[in-house]
Amino acid sequence: MQPDIWFNGEFVPHDEANIHVLSHVIHYGSSVFEGIRCYETDQGSAIFRLDEHMDRLINSAKIHRMEVPYSLDELNGAVVETVERSGMEECYIRPVTFRGEGPMGVNPLENKVETFIAVWEWGTYLGEEALEEGVDVEVANWNRTAPNTLPAMAKAGGNYLNASLVKMNAVKNGKTEGIMLSTDGYLAEGSGENLFIVRNGTIYTAPVGLSILPGITRDAVITLAEEKGYDVEEKVIPREALYIADELFFTGTAAEITPIRTVDNYTIGNGSRGPVTKELQDAFFDIVKGGNDPHDWLTFVDVGEPAEATA
C-alpha cells in the first residue's frame, strides 16, 4: 500500500490524490517543487536540510507569483507528519506547489494555487555501484537556459523539460547522464545535479550566474570541503577542463555525491572514485547515515506504523 499524500492540508489516500486535466500546470508547466531525502541514520530517521528545502520552495513560488497559503513552519510540519505517517524509515520526499483549475490561457493569476507532499522509496539515483565506481557521462548537445529567459534559481517544473532532453539523449547514447554547457559554452551542470571539478587540489564549480540551480547539497559539499581545508572556487570553467580534471563529481539530493569516471569517453583520473570525492562522501554520509550533525542539518522524525487517511 502506498503512503497517503498530504494534499492542501489534508491526508488523502494515494490513489485519490488527483487533479483535473484542465489544471494550468498540465498545459503550461506552472509548478515548483523540491526533492528531499529522509535517511535512516544510526540515531534514528532524519530529514536532510528540511528548512532550506522548504524555504527554497516558497522562494521558487514567489518568483513565479504563486502565493503559497502555508507558512514555512506549517510546510515543515506537513513534511514531518507525512514522513512519520508513511511508516518509512528512509524515503524520498516530493513537495509540489502548482497552479490548478481556473481560466484557461497563459495568464495563471486567477488559477488556484495548490500544494501536495508525497513520499516514496528511492535508492541510489544513478545506480547502486555509482557512488564508488562512478558514472559515464557526455557533454549534452542541449545548453542550459540563458539568463533572463527562465529563472534558474527557481526549482520549477517547466525548467526540467530542458533537463529531460539532456537525460534522454544521454541514456539513448549509452551514458548515465549529460553535462550541460551555458549559452556561452562554459560548464553548467547535469540534468538534475550540480557539477564539481577537482584539479591540483582545488575544487571548482560553476557560479549561480550561469543559470545553474543553487543546490542545497551543493552548498553542503562546499561547506564540508572548506572544513577539510580545500579551496573551493566558483568560476566560469571551459569545457576542456573536464577532460584534464583529476576528479569530477555530481551533487544533488537524488545523486548525493556521485563520481564521474568518463566524459565523452575520456577517462577521468584513474577511472574510478578519486580521494577527494571519497573524503567528501565520507563526511557527507557521516552526517546523513551516522547522524553526526554539527551543522544542525538534520530534522529527526518519529516514524511509526503506516497511518491511513480518514478522508
C-alpha positions as CSV (number, residue, x, y, z in Angstrom):
1,M,0.0,0.0,0.0
2,Q,1.3,3.4,-1.0
3,P,1.6,6.1,1.7
4,D,-1.1,8.8,2.0
5,I,-0.4,12.1,0.3
6,W,-0.7,15.5,2.1
7,F,-2.9,17.5,-0.3
8,N,-3.9,21.1,0.5
9,G,-3.8,20.5,4.3
10,E,-5.4,17.0,4.4
11,F,-4.2,13.5,4.1
12,V,-5.6,11.7,1.0
13,P,-5.2,8.1,0.0
14,H,-2.5,7.7,-2.6
15,D,-5.0,6.6,-5.4
16,E,-7.3,9.5,-4.6
17,A,-4.8,12.4,-4.8
18,N,-5.9,13.6,-8.3
19,I,-6.1,16.9,-10.2
20,H,-8.2,17.9,-13.1
21,V,-6.9,17.5,-16.7
22,L,-7.6,21.2,-17.3
23,S,-5.3,22.3,-14.4
24,H,-2.9,25.0,-15.5
25,V,0.1,23.0,-14.5
26,I,-0.6,20.3,-17.1
27,H,-0.8,22.8,-20.0
28,Y,1.9,25.3,-19.1
29,G,4.2,23.6,-16.6
30,S,3.4,26.0,-13.8
31,S,4.7,24.1,-10.8
32,V,7.6,24.4,-8.3
33,F,8.9,21.6,-6.3
34,E,11.6,20.2,-4.0
35,G,13.4,16.8,-3.7
36,I,14.3,15.9,-0.1
37,R,15.7,12.8,1.5
38,C,14.9,11.3,4.8
39,Y,17.7,9.0,5.9
40,E,17.7,6.1,8.4
41,T,20.7,7.3,10.5
42,D,22.4,5.5,13.4
43,Q,20.4,7.8,15.7
44,G,17.0,7.4,14.0
45,S,15.3,8.7,10.9
46,A,16.1,12.3,9.9
47,I,15.3,14.7,7.1
48,F,18.2,16.4,5.5
49,R,18.1,20.2,5.4
50,L,14.3,20.5,5.6
51,D,14.3,24.2,6.4
52,E,16.5,25.1,3.4
53,H,14.4,23.0,1.0
54,M,11.1,24.3,2.1
55,D,12.4,27.9,2.1
56,R,13.5,27.4,-1.5
57,L,10.1,26.0,-2.4
58,I,8.5,29.2,-1.0
59,N,11.0,31.4,-2.9
60,S,10.5,29.5,-6.1
61,A,6.8,30.0,-5.8
62,K,7.3,33.7,-5.1
63,I,9.5,34.1,-8.3
64,H,6.6,32.6,-10.3
65,R,4.0,34.8,-8.5
66,M,2.4,31.9,-6.6
67,E,1.4,32.7,-3.1
68,V,1.8,29.5,-1.0
69,P,-1.1,29.6,1.5
70,Y,1.1,28.0,4.2
71,S,4.0,29.3,6.4
72,L,7.4,27.7,6.4
73,D,6.6,26.2,9.8
74,E,3.4,24.7,8.5
75,L,5.1,23.2,5.5
76,N,7.9,21.8,7.6
77,G,5.3,20.3,9.9
78,A,3.4,18.8,7.0
79,V,6.6,17.1,5.7
80,V,7.4,15.7,9.1
81,E,3.9,14.4,9.5
82,T,3.8,12.9,6.0
83,V,7.1,11.0,6.7
84,E,6.0,9.8,10.1
85,R,2.6,8.5,8.9
86,S,4.3,6.7,6.0
87,G,6.0,4.2,8.2
88,M,9.2,4.5,6.1
89,E,12.4,4.8,8.0
90,E,14.0,6.1,4.8
91,C,12.4,7.8,1.9
92,Y,12.4,10.5,-0.8
93,I,10.1,13.5,-0.2
94,R,8.5,15.5,-3.0
95,P,6.6,18.7,-2.1
96,V,5.0,20.4,-5.1
97,T,3.2,23.7,-5.4
98,F,1.3,24.2,-8.6
99,R,-1.5,26.1,-10.4
100,G,-4.7,24.1,-10.6
101,E,-8.1,24.6,-12.2
102,G,-9.2,28.0,-13.4
103,P,-9.4,30.1,-16.5
104,M,-7.6,28.6,-19.5
105,G,-4.8,30.5,-21.1
106,V,-1.2,31.6,-20.4
107,N,-2.2,34.0,-17.6
108,P,-2.4,32.0,-14.4
109,L,-3.2,34.7,-11.9
110,E,-6.8,33.5,-11.3
111,N,-5.9,29.8,-11.0
112,K,-5.9,28.2,-7.6
113,V,-2.5,27.5,-6.1
114,E,-2.3,24.0,-4.6
115,T,0.3,22.1,-2.7
116,F,0.9,18.4,-2.0
117,I,3.6,16.4,-0.3
118,A,4.3,12.7,-1.3
119,V,7.0,10.2,-0.2
120,W,8.3,7.1,-1.7
121,E,11.2,4.7,-1.6
122,W,14.1,5.8,-3.9
123,G,17.6,4.2,-3.7
124,T,20.8,5.4,-5.3
125,Y,19.7,7.7,-8.2
126,L,22.5,7.0,-10.7
127,G,22.9,3.3,-9.9
128,E,23.8,1.1,-7.0
129,E,27.5,1.0,-7.8
130,A,27.8,4.6,-8.9
131,L,28.8,6.0,-5.5
132,E,32.1,4.0,-5.6
133,E,32.7,3.2,-9.3
134,G,31.4,6.4,-10.9
135,V,29.3,7.0,-13.9
136,D,29.9,7.6,-17.7
137,V,28.6,10.9,-19.0
138,E,28.6,13.0,-22.1
139,V,28.5,16.7,-22.8
140,A,25.0,17.4,-23.8
141,N,24.0,19.0,-27.1
142,W,21.3,20.9,-25.4
143,N,22.5,24.0,-23.5
144,R,21.3,25.3,-20.1
145,T,18.8,28.0,-20.5
146,A,20.2,31.5,-20.9
147,P,20.0,34.1,-18.0
148,N,16.8,36.2,-18.2
149,T,14.9,33.6,-20.1
150,L,13.7,31.3,-17.3
151,P,14.6,32.0,-13.7
152,A,17.1,29.2,-12.9
153,M,17.1,30.0,-9.2
154,A,13.5,28.7,-9.0
155,K,13.2,24.9,-9.0
156,A,10.3,24.9,-11.4
157,G,8.7,22.0,-13.2
158,G,8.9,23.7,-16.6
159,N,12.7,24.1,-16.3
160,Y,13.1,20.4,-16.3
161,L,11.9,20.0,-19.9
162,N,15.4,21.1,-20.7
163,A,16.8,18.6,-18.3
164,S,14.7,15.7,-19.7
165,L,16.1,16.3,-23.2
166,V,19.6,16.0,-21.8
167,K,18.9,12.9,-19.8
168,M,17.0,11.1,-22.6
169,N,19.8,11.8,-25.1
170,A,22.4,10.5,-22.6
171,V,20.6,7.3,-22.0
172,K,20.0,6.8,-25.7
173,N,23.7,7.2,-26.2
174,G,24.6,4.6,-23.6
175,K,25.6,7.1,-20.9
176,T,24.2,7.7,-17.5
177,E,24.0,11.5,-17.5
178,G,24.7,14.6,-19.6
179,I,26.6,17.8,-18.6
180,M,25.0,21.0,-19.9
181,L,27.0,24.0,-21.1
182,S,25.9,27.6,-20.6
183,T,24.8,29.6,-23.7
184,D,28.4,30.9,-23.7
185,G,29.9,27.4,-23.8
186,Y,31.0,27.2,-20.2
187,L,30.3,24.2,-17.9
188,A,27.0,24.5,-16.1
189,E,25.5,21.3,-14.5
190,G,23.9,17.9,-15.1
191,S,20.3,17.3,-15.9
192,G,19.5,17.0,-12.2
193,E,22.8,17.6,-10.5
194,N,25.4,20.2,-9.8
195,L,28.9,19.6,-11.1
196,F,32.3,19.8,-9.3
197,I,35.8,19.6,-10.8
198,V,39.0,18.7,-8.8
199,R,42.3,19.9,-10.3
200,N,45.6,20.1,-8.5
201,G,44.0,20.1,-5.0
202,T,41.5,22.9,-5.8
203,I,37.7,22.3,-6.2
204,Y,35.8,24.3,-8.8
205,T,32.2,24.7,-9.6
206,A,30.1,26.9,-11.8
207,P,28.7,30.2,-10.4
208,V,24.9,30.6,-10.0
209,G,25.0,33.3,-12.7
210,L,25.4,30.6,-15.4
211,S,21.7,29.6,-14.8
212,I,22.5,26.7,-12.6
213,L,20.2,25.7,-9.7
214,P,21.8,26.8,-6.4
215,G,21.7,23.2,-5.0
216,I,21.3,22.6,-1.3
217,T,23.6,19.5,-1.4
218,R,26.0,21.7,-3.5
219,D,26.0,24.2,-0.6
220,A,26.6,21.4,1.9
221,V,29.5,20.0,-0.1
222,I,31.2,23.4,-0.4
223,T,30.9,23.7,3.4
224,L,32.3,20.3,4.0
225,A,35.1,20.8,1.5
226,E,36.2,24.1,3.1
227,E,36.1,22.4,6.5
228,K,38.5,19.8,5.1
229,G,40.9,22.6,4.1
230,Y,40.1,22.7,0.4
231,D,39.9,25.9,-1.6
232,V,36.5,26.0,-3.5
233,E,36.3,28.4,-6.3
234,E,33.0,29.3,-8.1
235,K,34.1,30.5,-11.6
236,V,33.4,30.0,-15.3
237,I,35.1,26.8,-16.5
238,P,35.7,25.8,-20.1
239,R,34.5,22.5,-21.4
240,E,38.0,21.1,-22.0
241,A,38.7,21.3,-18.2
242,L,36.5,18.2,-17.9
243,Y,39.0,16.1,-19.8
244,I,42.1,17.0,-17.8
245,A,40.4,17.0,-14.4
246,D,41.9,14.9,-11.6
247,E,38.3,14.1,-10.4
248,L,34.8,15.0,-11.3
249,F,31.6,14.5,-9.3
250,F,27.9,15.4,-9.3
251,T,26.0,16.5,-6.2
252,G,22.3,16.6,-5.6
253,T,19.5,15.3,-3.3
254,A,19.0,12.3,-5.6
255,A,22.6,11.8,-6.7
256,E,24.1,12.7,-3.3
257,I,27.9,12.8,-4.2
258,T,28.5,10.6,-7.3
259,P,31.9,10.4,-9.0
260,I,32.2,10.7,-12.8
261,R,34.6,8.2,-14.4
262,T,34.4,9.1,-18.0
263,V,33.2,12.1,-20.1
264,D,32.8,11.8,-23.8
265,N,34.8,8.6,-23.5
266,Y,37.7,10.4,-21.9
267,T,38.8,8.6,-18.7
268,I,38.8,10.9,-15.7
269,G,41.7,10.4,-13.3
270,N,42.2,6.7,-12.7
271,G,38.7,5.9,-14.0
272,S,37.1,5.5,-10.6
273,R,36.3,7.5,-7.5
274,G,39.1,9.8,-6.5
275,P,40.4,10.5,-3.0
276,V,38.9,14.0,-2.7
277,T,35.5,12.7,-3.8
278,K,35.7,9.8,-1.3
279,E,36.7,12.2,1.5
280,L,33.7,14.4,0.9
281,Q,31.4,11.3,0.6
282,D,32.7,10.1,3.9
283,A,32.0,13.4,5.6
284,F,28.6,13.7,4.0
285,F,27.5,10.1,4.9
286,D,28.8,10.5,8.4
287,I,26.1,13.1,8.8
288,V,23.2,11.6,6.8
289,K,23.9,8.0,7.8
290,G,25.8,8.3,11.0
291,G,23.6,11.1,12.4
292,N,26.7,13.1,13.4
293,D,25.5,16.5,12.6
294,P,27.5,19.6,13.8
295,H,25.6,21.8,11.3
296,D,22.1,21.2,12.5
297,W,21.2,19.9,9.1
298,L,19.0,17.0,10.3
299,T,15.4,17.1,11.4
300,F,14.8,13.8,13.3
301,V,11.3,12.3,12.9
302,D,9.4,9.6,14.8
303,V,8.4,7.1,12.2
304,G,5.7,4.7,13.4
305,E,3.3,2.3,11.8
306,P,1.8,3.5,8.5
307,A,-1.4,5.5,9.0
308,E,-4.4,5.6,6.8
309,A,-6.2,8.7,5.7
310,T,-9.7,9.1,7.1
311,A,-10.8,11.4,4.2
